[in-house]
Amino acid sequence: MKCSLLRRVSTRVLVCAIGTAALAFSAGRPAIAVEPDIPRIQAGAERGFIQQEIELAGAYFAGHGVTRDEKQAAYWYEKAANSGDPGAQLQIGYFYEAGIGVERDPARAASWFQRAAAGGSVAARVNLGVAYTWGVGVRKDPEFATKLFREAADKGSGPGACFLADAYYFGIGVSKDVDKARRWFEVAAKRHDPQGELSLALLLLQQPGQDDEEKAIKLLRDAANSGYVAARHELALRLARKPEFISAPQEALEQLQEASSEGFWKSTVVLGVLYRDGRGVTKDAEAAYVQFRIAALQGGDAAMKMVQNDFRALEPALSSSRIATLNEKAADWMASHNRRLEFVRYPNGGKDFPTFALAYPEDGLHAGRMFPVGESDDLPGETFQP
């Protein structure tokens, strides 16, 4: 579950930041069992066996066989990292970047990424590149960052290719070149990088043509199926406009509901509009009001600015006591849906760790928190039902 996750530039072209996550993992290690043999793993870890240190760290992080404890997870990852394991170095670096089980320390995170990259970790090279792009824990050096992205992309990294595409698209560390950006987005998409798929899809949708639309919808669906929340939202919007591409009844509505449940406030606004206008659902002013209120709670000032006219239009038909009840209903729903997820279910790509959900970074940070989820969990909570 070693992550490379640093925030990229938001843009008018892409609905949300196209590079908030570039998650990378090691492969080839034995899977954590449903009921791991903790005494055996603990004994091996205490004797200094790296594999058991990593297994014990993963068990503590996921709460497999032990009480979930991020501090213990960080402790054992750092033990393995100090023993020279590049995967553990990448993982503890991410923990220091995100403040998981340790105090946030971007400089220390960058140092671990450097050690992991020197040990052969391609994902660490990507992390280090983004650190240099933003000057997080290291001096700001976009040119060197681009070099790192290219090296990672040349070694087969989908996220590396996606970050390199960003660099060309925005002219960060290289001369702006949209054609090169598109080619690297294509490389990222071919490597099944969800953000590369979303980015390429949105570029294709800027161009007229049925073939481009079909390719874009497929890319969006693939990214959405990977658990990428922004792709679910964008897919739903495209399907609502182009129902001929819908693969199942209510697909667009379900994608919006899932994205809303995962904290994507723009999807919640669209749901409010659907209930307000009776488009694809039964027209329901109260359900619309609740959705708009949830959106305002999810998205803060930006969302409130978008829905304030809807409140003005809906409130005159509702009594003050009914408005209070609906506000309470929205607040209750938010109490059990308080994570703003970027990935609801990110496959671990390796065999040491369980599937986990990934939150958007908080303001001013460049790494989001991780939350282990059950292998069968598809959503962090139920969707709102009017």
N, C-alpha and C positions, 0 to 999 in steps of 0.2 A: 504494500500500500504506500509505496514511496511516491510522493507527489512532486510535480513541478507546476506551480500555480502562481503566476504573477500577473497583475492587471495590465491589460493592453489599452490602447487608445480607443475611445468611443468615436463614432463617426456618423455622418449623415447617411452614409451608404448602408450601414448595418444597423439593425434594430437595437442591439445592445452591444456592449463591448465584446469584440470578437475574439479576444484572447485572454479571458480571465483565467482559463485553466488549460494546463498542458500536463496531464497526469501521466506518470510513468512508473513502471514497476519492474521488479526483477522477475525472471522466469526460472523454472526448473527446480524449485525447491518443493518439498513435500507439503501437501495441503494441511491446514489446521483441521483436526478432526472435530466433529460435532461435540464430542466430549474428550478434550485433550487430556493426556496423562500428565497432569500438572506436577505431581511429585517427581516424575522422571525428568520432565523439562526443567523444573526448578533445580534439581540436583545437577544436571548438566550445565545449566547457566551459571550456577555458583562455582562450578569447577572451571569456568572460563571457556566453555565450548561455544563458539560464535553462533552456530546454528540454533542451539537451545536458547541463547540470549535473545535472538531475533524471534523465535517462536514464543518465548515468554512475554516479550514486549508486545507482540501481536495479540496474545491472549488477554493481556491487561487492557490493551486499547479496545478490543472488541467485547470484553467481558465474557470470554469463553473459558468456562471452568473456574474463573476467579471473579471477584467483584471488579467491575470496570474501574480503572484507576489510570488516568492519563499521566500522572507523575511517575508511576511505576513503569508505564510504557516508555516514557521518555528516558528514564534511568537505564533501562535495559537496552534500548536502541543506542544510547550513547556509549554504553559499555562495548557493544559490538562494533560501533563506529571507531572507538579508540583502538580496537583490535585490528582495524584496517579493512573492514568490509565496506565496499563502495555503496552497496544498497542501504546499509544502515546509516552510512554517512549522509546519503541523500535524504533519508527519512528524518533523521534528527535535525538536519538543516532545515527541512520544511517545518518541523515542530518549532524551531527557534524563530522562523519567519512568521508563523501564524500564532505563536504563543500557546502551543498545545502541551500542557504538562510542565512547561518551563516559562520563565519570563521572556517576552519578546526581545530578541537581540539580532537585528538584521546583519550586523557585522559578523557575528558568530555564525549565523546562517550561511552567509556568503563564504566564510572560511570552510565550512563543511562541504558546501557545493564545490569549492575549488579542489578539496581533497578527493571528493567522489569523482569529479571529472578527471583528475590525474590518475585515478584508479580505473578509468575506463567507462564510467557511467555517462551515457549519452544524455539521459534526462537531466543530469546535473549540469551538463554543458548548456542545456536550454535554460535552466533556472539561473545560471550564472549570467547568461546573455541578457535575461530580463533585468537582473540586478544592475548590470552595467547600463542598460537602456535608461533606467530611472534613477540611477545613482543611489540604490538602496543597499546600504552596508558596504559599498565600494564607491570609488570615484565614478562620476557619470562619464560614459564613453560609448556613445551609440555606434561608432565605427567598429570598435572591438566587439560590441554586442552582436552586430550583424555577422561578423566573422565567426563567432561562436554558433549562431543560428545556422549558418551555412555548413559548418563542420558537422553539426548534429543532423541536418537534413541530408547531407551526403552519406551519413551512416544509417540512413533509413528512418529517421525520426519524423513522424507525422506532425507533432507539435512544432518541431524545429522548422519544418517546411512552412507551417502556418505563420509562425512568427517572422520568418524571412519574407513571406508574402506581405505581411503587415508593413515591414520595413520598406519594401518597395512601394507599397500603396501610399504610404504617408510620407515617404522620403526621409526616413529616420536612419541616419548612418550611411545611407546610400542616396544616389540621385533618384528622385521620384520616377517610377516607371510602372504604369498600370498594367501593361502587357506582361511584364515579368512577374508582377504581383499575381495576375491571374494564373500564369503557368505554375507558380508555386502553390497557389490555392488548389489547383488541379492535382498537384503531387500530394498535398496533404489529404485531399478528399479520397484519392486512390488508396491511401494508407489508412482510410477509415477514421480519420481524425474528425470528431463531430463538429468542431468549430471551423475546420477547413471546409467541411461539407456545407455548413450554414453560410459561410462567407462566399463560397463559389455559387451557391444557389441564388443568393441575393444579387450577385453580379450578373448572373444569367437572366434574372428577372428584369433587369434594366434594359434588356435587349428584346426586340419583338421577335416572335417566331414560336410556333407550336412546339418544335423540337426542343428549344431552350426551356420552355415552360415544363415540358414533360421531364427533362433532365433535372430541373430545379426542384420539382415536386418530389422526385425520387430521392434527391439529396436531402431535402428537408425531412422526409419520412425516415430515412436512415438515421439522421442525426437525432430526430425525436425518439426513435426506438432505442437509441443509446442512452436515453434518459436526460438529454440536454434540454433544459426547460425553455430556453429562448427559441429553440427550433420547434418545440411544440406550439408555441404561440404563433410563430410565423407560418407554420404549416396550416394551422387553423384558419388564419386570415386568408391564405391563398385558396384553401378549399371552399371557404364561404363565398369567395368571388368566382371561383371556377369549379362548380359542383360536379362537372364531368370527370374530375380527377378523384372524387371521393371513392374510397375502396370499401367502405362499410357504412351502413346507416348511422347517422349521428356522429360520424368521425370528427367533424370540425368542432361540434359542441363538446364532445368528450375530451379533445385535446385542450380546449380552452378551460374546461373544468379542472383538468389535471394540472395545467400550468398555474391556474389560480390557487389551487390547493397547495402548490409548492411555493407560493409567495410572489408570483409574477403579476404585479398589480395591473399592468396593462391588459392582461387577459381578463381580470376581474371587471375592469371597466367595460370591455366588450360584452361580457356576460350581462352586465347591467343594461347595456343598450339593447341586447336581444330581448330581455324580459320587458323592458320599457316599450319596445315596438312590436313585440310578439313575432319575432323573426326566428323560426325554427323551434320556438317554445311557446307555451301559452302566455299571452300577454298578462303581466302581473306587476302592478305598480309597486306593491310592497316588496316583492322579490327584487325588483330593480333597485329600490331604495337600499335594501340590505347589501346588495352587491356593490353599489356605489360607496356605501359606508365602509365596507370591507376594503375596497380599493384605497380609500382615503387613509385607512389605518395602515395598510401595507406600504403605500407609496409616499406618505407624508405630504409635504407642501406641493410637490409636483403633481401628485395624483389629485389632491384637493382642487388645485387650479383647473384640472381637466373636468371634474365632475360638479363643480359648484353650481353651474347653471342647471344641471339636472336636479340638484337638491331644491333649488328655487322653484322649479317647475312641478316637482312632486309633492313638496311639503304642504301646499295649500289644501290638498285633498285629504290630508291625514291629520288626525287630532294630535294634540301635544302628547297625550298619554300613549297613543299608538306609535308616534315617533320615538318616544322613550323606550317602548318595548322593542321596536325594530333595532334601535341603537344597541340595546342590551344583547339582542340576538347576534348582531354583528360582532360585538365584543366577545361574547362567549365562543363564537366560531374561531375568532382570532386567537383566543387563549390556547386552543389546541392545534393551531396552525401558525406558530410564531417563528418558524424558520424560513428564511428567504433562500431557497435552494437554487443553485446553478445546475447541479446534476442531482436528480432524485435517486439515481441508481447508477453508480459508475463501476463497470466491471473491472476487477483488479488486475487483469492482464498477467498476473503471476499466480503463485500457488501458496504464498505465505499468509495471505490476508483475506478477510471476508469482503463482500461487497459493502460499499459505504455511500452515503449521501454527502454532497459537498455544498457548503453554503457560499453565497457571494461574500467577498471581503467586506469588512466594515469600512466606513469612511476613513480614508487616510492610510489604510493597510493595503497590502499587495498579496495576501494569501487568506483564503477562507477556511473556516473550521470544517473538520470532517466528522461525520456521525455514522458509526457502524449501523447497518440495518440488516434485517434477516434476509436470507437469500430469496425468499418468496415475496418479500415486501416490494410492492410496486409504487406505493404512494406513502408519504409521511402521515397522511390522515385522510379522512373521508372528504369528498367534495361537498360543497354547500348544497343543501336541498331546500327549496322554498317551501 
